[in-house]
Each structure stands twice: as C-alpha cells, then as structure tokens.
Amino acid sequence: MYSSLAAAAAGFGTGLSLIVAIGAQNAFVLRQGVRRDAVLAVVGICALSDAVLIALGVGGVGALVVTWPGLLTAVGWTGGAFLIGYGLLAARRVLTPAGEGLRTDGEAAGSRRRAVLTCLAMTWLNPHVYLDTVFLLGSIAADRGPLRWTFGLGAALASLCWFAALGFGARLLGRFLARPAAWRVLDGLVAATMITLGATLVAGA
C-alpha cells in the first residue's frame, strides 16, 4: 500500500515539475482562462492529451518512436511554424490594441471551435510535450517496475490539477486585466513565449 502511494506521489511530483514551467500550453490556457473562453474544453483537452501521452510513455512507445527520427523533425518544423504564427498574432494585438480591457460580461469572446483546434495543435504539434511525457516520464516510470502505471497515474493527476488550477484560477486576474495596458502586457508575454519556443523548435528540427 505504501509502495503504491509512494509511486503515485513520485509521479505527481515529477509530472508537476515538468508542466509548471512556462510553455506554449500554459500560456494558451492562461489566456483562455482570463477570457473565460472555452475553459472547460481547453483544460479537458490538455489534461486528457497528457494522460494519453503519459500512458504511451509508460507503455514503452517512446522506445519505438526513437527509431523514427524523421517524425520528430517533421513535428518540430510544423509545431515551430504554428507557434511562431500564433506568437505573431499576439504581438500584433500588442502593437495594434483594440483600446479595451478584458470584458467578462455576457458570452465569452471567440469561437469555441477555434479554441479547441488551437489547443489540439498547441498540444500535439509541440515536440516538447512528447519529450516530457512519452520519453522522460516514460523512462522514469520504467524504473518503478510493476508500479510504473501507478507512477503514470500520479503524473496524469498532476497534469489535471495544474491545468484546472491555471484555467479556472486565471479568472481571478479579471479585475487586473480589465485595464487595456495590463491586457497588452499579457499578450506581450504570450507573444514572447510562443515565438521563442517556435524558433527553438525550428532551429532544433
């Protein structure tokens, strides 16, 4: 019993340490959260995608993907181009603001379908996600022997808790982001994060 609990706790801690760092997913979830736009769908996609990738890693799929380096190269180019494009859109919002702050009244702005598709691309076209979940977590879980799936469950739970806290907790920033200048700062951070990560992926592909 104690061994299972320890394995789950280790998975939770390891998973949390990998996803808390600022990245493309986190920046996107944060922005959706403060806009209150398709938050449940975005959080669900991120958490479920991580759970699937962690399961693949624990199941040993990572070792098979290593034999196809061309696949990671293709994902790197595609994901990098996507992140740079998204970052440029955020940068354009900084340079040409609409003059309004965050509005939390009425219906959420934006398209739920667009948010879902963007979230899926942000997750599945980012090689860093595969490195963290499939390869790194998968290799660490392998050392746990028969408790590797318990370890993986803990890591998946960490992902769910983090994205839920980030997405639904972001609305606490609503009053602060009601000022146009503050919203431009957030978009600036998103732009810098996306463009930097995108350029890194393209350079390493």
N, C-alpha and C positions, 0 to 999 in steps of 0.2 A: 504494500500500500504506500509506504513511504517512498519507495523507489519510483513508483509511477508519479506520485506527487512531485518529487524532485525533478523528474524528467520533464513534466509539464511546465514546472516553474522555470526550468532552464530554457525550454523552448520559448516561453513567453518573454523572458528577459532578452534572449538572443534576437527574437523577431522584432521586439520593440526597439532594440538598439539599432537595427538596420533600417527601419522605416521612419524613425523620428527625424532623421536628418532632412533638411530642406531639399526637396526634389520636385520633379515635374508633377507627380501625382499630388503631393501635399499642397503645392501652390495652387493647383487647379481646384482641389477640394475646398481649400480655404476661400478662394474667390466665389465658388458656388455657394458656400455656407453663408458668407456675408451678404450675398444677394438673395439668399433663401430661394434659390432656383434649382429645382430637381435634386434637392439634397439627399433625400432617401434613396433615390435611384443611383446617384453617384457614389454614395457611401456603400451601398449594396454591391455595386459593380466592383469597386476597389477591393472590398473585403472578400467577396466570392472569388475574384480573379486570383488574389493572393493565396487563398485556400487551395485552389486548383493547382497553382504552380508549386506550392509547398508540397502538396501530395505527389506531384510528379517528381519533385526532387527527392523526397523520402523514398519513393518507389524505385529510384535509380535511373530515371530517364536522363538525368544530366550527363551520365557517362556515355550515353548513346549520341547525344547532341554534339559532344566534343569531336566526334568523328566527322561532323559536317561543318567545318569552319566557315564555309561559304554562306551558310544560312545566317549565322550571326553577323557576317559582313553585310548581307542584304538588309537585315533588320536594322543594323546600325545606320546605314545610309537613309533608309526610309524614315526611321524614327527621328534621326537627326534633322532631316529636312522638315518634318512635321513640327518638331519643337521650335525650330528657328522661325517657321511661318507663324506659329501661334504667338511666339515672343514678339515678332514684328507687329502683329495686330495689337498686342498690349502696349507696345511702345507708341504706336500711332494714337492710342487713346490718351497717352500721357501728353503727347505733343499737340493734339487737337481735341482737348476736353469738351464735353457737351455742356459744361457750366453748371452741372447739377451734382449733388452728392448722392449717396445711396438712398433709394426710396424703398421703404419696407411696407408701404400700404398697398392694398389691392393685390392683384395677381402677381406672381413672380415674373420678372422680366425674362425674355429669352425663350428659346424653344427647348422643350424637354427632349425632343428627338435629337437636336443638335448637341445638347449637353451629354446625352448618353453616348452618341457616336464619338464625340471628342474624348470622353472618359475612356472608352474602349481603346481608342487609338493611343491615348496617353499611357495606357497600361500595357497593352500587348505589343506596341511598336517601340518600347523602350528596353534595350538590351540590359540596362542596369537592373531592371526588375528580374530578369532571368538569372543574372549573376547572383543577386541577393537571395532569391527564393529557391530556384531549381538547383543551382550549383553550390552556393555557400551553405545555406540551411540544409540542403540535401546531404552534403558531405559531413556536416556536424552531426546530423541525425543518425548517419550510418554508424557512428562511433557508439551510439546508445544501444546497438544490438536489437533485441526484441522490444525495447521500449522506444524505438525510433518513431513509431506512429504516435505515441503519447507526446513525445517531444514536438512532432509536427503539429499536433492538435494545439499545444500550448502556443506555438508560433502563429498559427492561424487565429487563435483567440486574441493575441496581441494586436494583430492587424485589424480585426474587427473593432476592438476597443479604441484603438488610435484613430481610425478614420471616423468612427462615430463621434468621438470627442472633438475632432477637428472640424467636421462638417456641421454638427449641431451646436457646438460651442462657439463657433465663429460668429453666430448672430449676436453674441454679447458685444461685438465690436460695432454693431449697427449705429449706435449714437455717435461714436467717434468718426465713423465713415460717412456720416450724414454731411460732413463738410467736403466740398469738392477737392480741396487740396489734399486731404487725407486719402481720398479715393485714388488720386493721381499717384501718391506715394506707393500704395498697394500695387497698382498696375505697373509702376516702375520696378518694384521688386519682382513681380511675376515676369516681366519682360526680361530682366537681367538673368533670372534663374533659367527661363526657357532657352534663351539664346545661348547662354553659356553651356548648358547641358547639351543642346543640339550641336553646337560647334565641336564639343568634346567627342560626341558620338561619331560625327562625320570624320573628324581627324583620326579617330582610332579604328575606323572601319577598314 
